[in-house]
Amino acid sequence: QVQLVESGGGLVQPGGSLRLSCAASGTIFSISTMGWYRQAPGKQRELVATITGGGSTNYADSVKGRFTISRDNAKNTVYLQMNSLKPEDTAVYYCKKGSQWGQGTQVTVSS
Protein backbone atom coordinates (compact mmCIF):
# COMPACT_ATOMS: atom_id res chain seq x y z
CA GLN A 1 0.00 0.00 0.00
CA VAL A 2 1.36 3.37 -1.03
CA GLN A 3 1.70 5.95 1.71
CA LEU A 4 2.61 9.59 1.21
CA VAL A 5 3.38 11.85 4.15
CA GLU A 6 3.87 15.57 3.63
CA SER A 7 5.65 17.93 6.00
CA GLY A 8 7.17 21.40 6.05
CA GLY A 9 4.15 23.64 5.84
CA GLY A 10 3.61 26.65 8.07
CA LEU A 11 3.10 30.38 8.29
CA VAL A 12 5.49 32.60 6.35
CA GLN A 13 5.56 36.27 5.42
CA PRO A 14 5.23 37.39 1.81
CA GLY A 15 8.57 37.06 0.06
CA GLY A 16 9.62 34.24 2.35
CA SER A 17 10.50 30.64 1.62
CA LEU A 18 9.42 27.17 2.67
CA ARG A 19 10.47 23.69 1.68
CA LEU A 20 7.87 20.94 1.63
CA SER A 21 8.78 17.27 1.81
CA CYS A 22 6.80 14.19 0.83
CA ALA A 23 8.06 10.83 2.05
CA ALA A 24 6.77 7.83 0.10
CA SER A 25 6.56 4.20 1.12
CA GLY A 26 5.09 1.05 -0.35
CA THR A 27 6.06 1.91 -3.91
CA ILE A 28 8.97 1.70 -6.32
CA PHE A 29 9.74 5.35 -5.81
CA SER A 30 12.65 5.82 -8.18
CA ILE A 31 10.60 5.25 -11.34
CA SER A 32 7.47 7.02 -10.18
CA THR A 33 6.23 10.37 -11.39
CA MET A 34 5.46 12.48 -8.34
CA GLY A 35 3.38 15.61 -8.14
CA TRP A 36 2.58 18.51 -5.86
CA TYR A 37 -0.91 19.99 -5.95
CA ARG A 38 -2.63 22.64 -3.87
CA GLN A 39 -6.12 23.62 -2.90
CA ALA A 40 -7.05 27.05 -1.64
CA PRO A 41 -10.29 27.68 0.28
CA GLY A 42 -13.25 27.71 -2.09
CA LYS A 43 -11.14 26.70 -5.08
CA GLN A 44 -10.47 23.50 -6.97
CA ARG A 45 -7.32 21.51 -6.40
CA GLU A 46 -4.69 22.49 -8.94
CA LEU A 47 -1.39 21.16 -10.21
CA VAL A 48 1.71 22.92 -8.88
CA ALA A 49 4.57 20.79 -10.22
CA THR A 50 5.51 17.29 -11.29
CA ILE A 51 8.75 15.36 -11.61
CA THR A 52 9.26 12.12 -13.50
CA GLY A 53 11.47 9.23 -12.49
CA GLY A 54 14.04 10.58 -14.93
CA GLY A 55 13.96 14.03 -13.36
CA SER A 56 11.94 15.93 -15.96
CA THR A 57 9.89 18.67 -14.36
CA ASN A 58 6.75 20.59 -15.15
CA TYR A 59 5.33 23.65 -13.39
CA ALA A 60 2.16 25.65 -13.28
CA ASP A 61 2.67 29.07 -14.85
CA SER A 62 1.81 30.73 -11.54
CA VAL A 63 4.85 29.22 -9.79
CA LYS A 64 7.45 29.11 -12.57
CA GLY A 65 10.68 30.75 -11.49
CA ARG A 66 9.69 30.67 -7.82
CA PHE A 67 9.13 26.99 -6.98
CA THR A 68 11.45 24.05 -7.60
CA ILE A 69 10.48 20.39 -7.41
CA SER A 70 13.19 17.83 -6.76
CA ARG A 71 13.58 14.29 -5.54
CA ASP A 72 15.98 12.14 -3.54
CA ASN A 73 15.45 8.54 -4.59
CA ALA A 74 17.73 7.26 -1.83
CA LYS A 75 15.33 8.77 0.71
CA ASN A 76 12.11 8.06 -1.24
CA THR A 77 11.32 11.74 -0.86
CA VAL A 78 10.15 14.51 -3.16
CA TYR A 79 10.59 18.16 -2.26
CA LEU A 80 9.01 21.46 -3.20
CA GLN A 81 11.20 24.48 -2.58
CA MET A 82 9.00 27.57 -2.55
CA ASN A 83 10.62 30.99 -2.77
CA SER A 84 9.22 34.51 -3.13
CA LEU A 85 5.96 33.33 -1.62
CA LYS A 86 2.82 35.38 -2.19
CA PRO A 87 -0.47 35.50 -0.26
CA GLU A 88 -2.13 33.77 -3.22
CA ASP A 89 0.11 30.74 -2.59
CA THR A 90 -1.84 30.10 0.60
CA ALA A 91 -3.37 26.63 0.32
CA VAL A 92 -3.19 23.06 1.50
CA TYR A 93 -0.42 21.38 -0.47
CA TYR A 94 -0.74 17.73 -1.39
CA CYS A 95 1.70 15.15 -2.69
CA LYS A 96 0.43 12.71 -5.30
CA LYS A 97 1.56 9.49 -6.94
CA GLY A 98 -0.79 7.87 -9.41
CA SER A 99 -4.16 7.87 -7.69
CA GLN A 100 -2.73 8.12 -4.19
CA TRP A 101 -2.77 11.40 -2.24
CA GLY A 102 -1.05 12.44 0.93
CA GLN A 103 -2.91 14.07 3.80
CA GLY A 104 -1.77 17.57 2.89
CA THR A 105 0.18 20.29 4.65
CA GLN A 106 -1.05 23.84 5.20
CA VAL A 107 0.92 26.75 3.79
CA THR A 108 -0.15 30.24 4.85
CA VAL A 109 1.50 33.33 3.42
CA SER A 110 0.54 36.39 5.43
CA SER A 111 2.05 39.40 7.12
Backbone as a chain_set.jsonl record, in Angstrom:
{"seq": "QVQLVESGGGLVQPGGSLRLSCAASGTIFSISTMGWYRQAPGKQRELVATITGGGSTNYADSVKGRFTISRDNAKNTVYLQMNSLKPEDTAVYYCKKGSQWGQGTQVTVSS", "coords": {"N": [[0.844, -1.186, 0.0], [0.592, 2.144, -0.93], [1.954, 4.905, 0.72], [1.931, 8.33, 1.466], [3.481, 11.009, 2.959], [3.315, 14.242, 3.869], [5.238, 17.134, 4.848], [6.463, 20.177, 6.4], [5.009, 22.481, 5.976], [3.599, 25.713, 6.946], [3.424, 28.971, 8.521], [4.315, 31.868, 6.816], [5.89, 34.942, 5.933], [5.034, 37.219, 3.259], [7.168, 36.983, 0.431], [8.875, 35.273, 1.648], [10.297, 31.946, 2.24], [9.692, 28.41, 1.954], [10.198, 24.903, 2.432], [8.744, 22.059, 1.301], [8.258, 18.612, 2.064], [7.792, 15.265, 0.932], [7.406, 12.123, 1.914], [7.603, 8.89, 0.68], [6.267, 5.582, 0.771], [5.981, 2.023, 0.272], [6.054, 1.76, -2.467], [7.643, 1.599, -5.714], [9.728, 3.899, -5.725], [11.691, 5.232, -7.255], [11.124, 5.162, -9.975], [8.81, 6.451, -10.254], [6.487, 8.941, -11.252], [6.03, 11.908, -9.562], [3.933, 14.288, -7.916], [3.097, 17.64, -6.929], [0.319, 19.28, -5.617], [-2.172, 21.805, -4.984], [-4.722, 23.241, -2.898], [-6.737, 25.892, -2.457], [-8.886, 27.683, -0.163], [-12.258, 27.352, -1.092], [-11.646, 26.909, -3.72], [-10.77, 24.876, -6.602], [-8.708, 21.934, -6.525], [-5.397, 22.202, -7.7], [-2.757, 21.637, -10.083], [0.623, 21.975, -9.139], [3.365, 21.255, -9.533], [5.279, 18.728, -11.238], [7.404, 15.807, -11.264], [9.281, 13.514, -13.082], [10.395, 10.04, -13.029], [12.807, 10.148, -14.293], [13.614, 12.682, -13.82], [12.57, 14.854, -15.19], [10.809, 17.91, -15.206], [7.787, 19.778, -14.536], [5.836, 22.713, -14.389], [3.238, 24.734, -12.964], [2.14, 27.754, -14.484], [1.864, 29.836, -12.694], [3.735, 29.451, -10.714], [6.193, 29.203, -11.823], [9.664, 29.799, -11.914], [9.722, 30.494, -9.275], [9.16, 28.31, -7.629], [10.626, 25.086, -6.996], [10.744, 21.753, -7.852], [12.016, 18.69, -6.651], [13.798, 15.572, -6.198], [14.838, 12.898, -4.037], [15.928, 9.927, -4.511], [17.168, 8.031, -2.947], [16.176, 8.521, -0.467], [13.523, 8.189, -0.839], [11.909, 10.458, -1.234], [10.235, 13.435, -2.183], [10.584, 16.869, -2.93], [9.467, 20.272, -2.492], [10.611, 23.264, -3.115], [9.862, 26.454, -2.186], [9.997, 29.704, -3.048], [9.996, 33.317, -2.752], [7.35, 33.715, -1.849], [3.831, 34.331, -2.098], [0.764, 35.892, -0.974], [-1.313, 34.665, -2.387], [-0.406, 32.108, -2.708], [-1.227, 30.719, -0.574], [-2.574, 27.797, 0.706], [-3.677, 24.356, 1.029], [-1.259, 21.97, 0.571], [-0.65, 19.179, -1.4], [0.805, 15.978, -1.88], [1.226, 13.705, -4.566], [0.945, 10.487, -6.07], [0.298, 8.628, -8.79], [-2.878, 7.483, -8.258], [-2.9, 8.004, -5.625], [-3.045, 10.066, -2.762], [-1.413, 12.289, -0.464], [-1.891, 13.431, 2.964], [-1.855, 16.134, 3.099], [-0.473, 19.432, 3.671], [-0.555, 22.485, 5.381], [-0.007, 25.647, 4.008], [0.515, 28.948, 4.719], [0.598, 32.21, 3.697], [1.239, 35.222, 4.887], [1.261, 38.518, 6.265]], "CA": [[0.0, 0.0, 0.0], [1.358, 3.374, -1.034], [1.697, 5.946, 1.713], [2.607, 9.585, 1.207], [3.384, 11.853, 4.145], [3.875, 15.575, 3.635], [5.647, 17.933, 5.998], [7.174, 21.396, 6.053], [4.155, 23.644, 5.84], [3.605, 26.649, 8.066], [3.1, 30.378, 8.288], [5.486, 32.605, 6.351], [5.565, 36.271, 5.421], [5.231, 37.391, 1.814], [8.568, 37.062, 0.059], [9.624, 34.241, 2.35], [10.504, 30.64, 1.617], [9.418, 27.17, 2.673], [10.469, 23.687, 1.681], [7.866, 20.942, 1.632], [8.78, 17.266, 1.814], [6.805, 14.187, 0.831], [8.063, 10.828, 2.05], [6.774, 7.834, 0.099], [6.563, 4.203, 1.123], [5.095, 1.054, -0.348], [6.057, 1.906, -3.911], [8.973, 1.704, -6.319], [9.741, 5.353, -5.808], [12.65, 5.822, -8.184], [10.6, 5.248, -11.336], [7.469, 7.024, -10.175], [6.233, 10.369, -11.392], [5.464, 12.479, -8.342], [3.384, 15.606, -8.142], [2.581, 18.51, -5.865], [-0.906, 19.986, -5.95], [-2.625, 22.638, -3.874], [-6.125, 23.615, -2.9], [-7.046, 27.054, -1.638], [-10.293, 27.68, 0.275], [-13.248, 27.714, -2.093], [-11.139, 26.702, -5.076], [-10.467, 23.498, -6.97], [-7.321, 21.506, -6.398], [-4.687, 22.486, -8.942], [-1.385, 21.162, -10.21], [1.709, 22.917, -8.883], [4.574, 20.793, -10.217], [5.507, 17.288, -11.294], [8.752, 15.364, -11.606], [9.262, 12.12, -13.499], [11.473, 9.227, -12.492], [14.044, 10.583, -14.931], [13.962, 14.026, -13.36], [11.939, 15.927, -15.959], [9.892, 18.67, -14.358], [6.746, 20.586, -15.148], [5.326, 23.655, -13.39], [2.157, 25.65, -13.279], [2.669, 29.07, -14.852], [1.805, 30.732, -11.538], [4.852, 29.223, -9.795], [7.455, 29.106, -12.568], [10.68, 30.748, -11.49], [9.689, 30.67, -7.815], [9.13, 26.991, -6.982], [11.449, 24.049, -7.595], [10.475, 20.389, -7.407], [13.192, 17.83, -6.762], [13.584, 14.288, -5.543], [15.98, 12.144, -3.536], [15.455, 8.544, -4.591], [17.731, 7.257, -1.834], [15.332, 8.773, 0.709], [12.115, 8.06, -1.243], [11.317, 11.74, -0.857], [10.15, 14.506, -3.164], [10.588, 18.162, -2.265], [9.012, 21.462, -3.204], [11.204, 24.481, -2.581], [9.0, 27.573, -2.548], [10.62, 30.993, -2.769], [9.216, 34.51, -3.128], [5.957, 33.334, -1.623], [2.819, 35.383, -2.185], [-0.467, 35.499, -0.261], [-2.125, 33.767, -3.216], [0.114, 30.744, -2.592], [-1.844, 30.1, 0.595], [-3.367, 26.629, 0.32], [-3.193, 23.063, 1.498], [-0.419, 21.378, -0.466], [-0.743, 17.725, -1.393], [1.698, 15.148, -2.685], [0.426, 12.713, -5.301], [1.557, 9.491, -6.935], [-0.786, 7.866, -9.409], [-4.163, 7.872, -7.694], [-2.727, 8.123, -4.188], [-2.772, 11.401, -2.24], [-1.052, 12.439, 0.925], [-2.907, 14.065, 3.8], [-1.77, 17.569, 2.895], [0.179, 20.289, 4.653], [-1.05, 23.842, 5.198], [0.923, 26.754, 3.788], [-0.155, 30.239, 4.851], [1.496, 33.334, 3.416], [0.545, 36.387, 5.425], [2.054, 39.4, 7.118]], "C": [[0.881, 1.238, 0.0], [0.951, 4.333, 0.07], [2.545, 7.16, 1.383], [2.388, 10.494, 2.404], [4.1, 13.168, 3.877], [4.274, 16.232, 4.944], [6.28, 19.224, 5.486], [6.316, 22.633, 5.877], [4.248, 24.553, 7.051], [3.182, 28.024, 7.637], [4.378, 31.117, 7.897], [5.028, 33.958, 5.816], [5.732, 36.317, 3.906], [6.698, 37.638, 1.492], [9.432, 35.995, 0.694], [9.686, 32.934, 1.583], [10.078, 29.515, 2.554], [9.859, 26.013, 1.793], [9.55, 22.584, 2.195], [8.559, 19.626, 1.283], [7.622, 16.287, 1.742], [7.571, 12.868, 0.846], [7.118, 9.731, 1.587], [7.225, 6.467, 0.584], [5.598, 3.288, 0.395], [5.038, 1.143, -1.854], [7.492, 1.907, -4.421], [9.174, 3.168, -6.668], [10.548, 5.866, -6.981], [12.114, 5.96, -9.606], [9.248, 5.949, -11.392], [7.473, 8.507, -10.484], [5.514, 10.853, -10.142], [4.97, 13.884, -8.623], [3.045, 16.32, -6.853], [1.364, 19.25, -6.412], [-1.257, 20.87, -4.764], [-4.102, 22.969, -4.047], [-6.326, 24.757, -1.92], [-8.516, 27.011, -1.244], [-11.231, 28.137, -0.836], [-12.819, 27.503, -3.532], [-10.882, 25.221, -5.325], [-8.988, 23.2, -6.743], [-6.625, 21.696, -7.738], [-3.257, 21.949, -8.896], [-0.408, 22.291, -9.907], [2.94, 22.509, -9.684], [4.608, 19.274, -10.228], [6.964, 17.006, -11.633], [8.688, 13.884, -11.947], [10.395, 11.351, -12.83], [12.825, 9.624, -13.076], [14.445, 12.005, -14.584], [13.39, 15.164, -14.186], [10.868, 16.595, -15.11], [8.902, 19.479, -15.187], [6.14, 21.457, -14.058], [4.089, 24.387, -13.905], [2.764, 27.02, -13.564], [2.774, 29.984, -13.632], [2.995, 30.564, -10.593], [6.194, 29.137, -10.504], [8.422, 30.207, -12.135], [10.719, 30.978, -9.992], [9.766, 29.34, -7.066], [10.032, 26.021, -7.735], [11.092, 22.704, -6.988], [11.735, 19.559, -7.617], [12.896, 16.524, -6.026], [14.908, 13.701, -5.093], [15.535, 10.687, -3.496], [16.0, 7.676, -3.466], [16.875, 7.399, -0.571], [13.855, 8.601, 0.396], [11.324, 9.327, -0.932], [11.329, 12.698, -2.042], [9.975, 15.816, -2.402], [9.937, 19.227, -3.147], [9.6, 22.658, -2.482], [10.402, 25.657, -3.103], [9.66, 28.859, -2.101], [9.712, 32.129, -3.218], [7.724, 34.253, -2.969], [5.046, 34.541, -1.588], [1.584, 34.943, -1.4], [-1.33, 34.534, -1.07], [-1.574, 32.344, -3.28], [-0.472, 30.009, -1.39], [-2.787, 28.988, 0.168], [-2.909, 25.427, 1.139], [-2.466, 22.409, 0.326], [-0.401, 19.861, -0.291], [0.3, 17.107, -2.305], [0.85, 14.06, -3.346], [1.314, 11.766, -6.086], [0.443, 8.614, -7.486], [-2.114, 8.369, -8.873], [-4.094, 8.101, -6.181], [-2.352, 9.548, -3.794], [-2.244, 11.306, -0.819], [-2.15, 13.175, 1.675], [-2.907, 15.583, 3.672], [-1.052, 18.292, 4.018], [-0.195, 21.737, 4.338], [0.108, 24.815, 5.02], [0.121, 28.043, 3.83], [0.868, 31.344, 4.659], [0.759, 34.611, 3.82], [1.497, 37.217, 6.266], [1.348, 39.625, 8.445]], "O": [[1.794, 1.369, 0.815], [-0.234, 4.548, 0.325], [3.726, 7.039, 1.061], [1.252, 10.726, 2.818], [5.316, 13.209, 3.686], [3.726, 15.93, 6.004], [6.592, 19.352, 4.302], [6.841, 23.723, 5.653], [4.885, 24.219, 8.05], [2.653, 28.225, 6.544], [5.401, 31.001, 8.572], [3.914, 34.093, 5.31], [6.493, 35.532, 3.339], [7.382, 38.395, 2.181], [10.593, 35.828, 0.322], [9.208, 32.82, 0.454], [10.103, 29.655, 3.777], [9.89, 26.124, 0.567], [9.58, 22.228, 3.373], [9.339, 19.547, 0.333], [6.601, 16.461, 2.408], [8.292, 12.545, -0.098], [5.977, 9.648, 2.041], [8.416, 6.227, 0.782], [4.531, 3.716, -0.045], [4.086, 0.661, -2.468], [8.432, 2.175, -3.674], [8.834, 3.615, -7.764], [10.147, 6.827, -7.638], [12.604, 6.794, -10.368], [8.622, 6.028, -12.449], [8.351, 9.244, -10.034], [4.514, 10.272, -9.721], [5.523, 14.588, -9.468], [2.748, 15.702, -5.83], [1.384, 19.774, -7.526], [-0.711, 20.708, -3.673], [-4.647, 22.977, -5.151], [-6.114, 24.611, -0.717], [-9.315, 26.366, -1.923], [-11.019, 29.184, -1.446], [-13.539, 27.871, -4.46], [-10.789, 24.423, -4.393], [-8.141, 24.093, -6.766], [-7.191, 21.389, -8.787], [-2.644, 21.826, -7.836], [-0.589, 23.421, -10.361], [3.497, 23.316, -10.427], [4.045, 18.617, -9.352], [7.662, 17.842, -12.206], [8.114, 13.092, -11.2], [11.242, 11.932, -12.152], [13.861, 9.457, -12.433], [15.498, 12.478, -15.009], [13.688, 16.328, -13.917], [10.119, 15.932, -14.392], [9.138, 19.811, -16.349], [5.949, 21.002, -12.93], [3.926, 24.621, -15.103], [3.77, 27.402, -12.966], [3.68, 30.814, -13.554], [3.245, 31.434, -9.759], [7.23, 29.01, -9.85], [8.052, 31.374, -12.007], [11.657, 31.596, -9.487], [10.368, 29.259, -5.996], [10.186, 26.116, -8.952], [11.128, 22.529, -5.77], [12.43, 19.702, -8.623], [11.888, 16.392, -5.331], [15.957, 13.964, -5.681], [14.85, 10.263, -2.565], [15.367, 6.695, -3.074], [16.855, 6.511, 0.282], [13.012, 8.838, 1.261], [10.204, 9.262, -0.426], [12.296, 12.764, -2.8], [9.309, 15.866, -1.369], [9.87, 19.098, -4.369], [9.161, 23.026, -1.392], [10.272, 25.841, -4.313], [9.86, 29.078, -0.907], [8.768, 31.915, -3.98], [6.936, 34.548, -3.867], [5.419, 35.618, -1.123], [1.382, 33.748, -1.184], [-2.004, 33.677, -0.498], [-2.216, 31.463, -3.851], [-0.238, 28.814, -1.213], [-3.693, 29.208, -0.636], [-1.898, 25.475, 1.841], [-3.006, 22.311, -0.776], [-0.171, 19.339, 0.8], [0.63, 17.648, -3.361], [-0.113, 13.562, -2.762], [2.305, 12.177, -6.689], [-0.265, 7.943, -6.735], [-2.439, 9.548, -9.016], [-5.112, 8.36, -5.54], [-1.471, 10.162, -4.395], [-2.573, 10.385, -0.071], [-3.196, 13.503, 1.114], [-3.858, 16.242, 4.092], [-1.023, 17.832, 5.16], [-0.159, 22.162, 3.183], [1.074, 24.803, 5.783], [-0.835, 28.215, 3.074], [1.874, 31.408, 5.365], [-0.209, 35.02, 3.18], [2.416, 36.693, 6.895], [1.861, 40.343, 9.303]]}, "num_chains": 1, "name": "protein.A"}
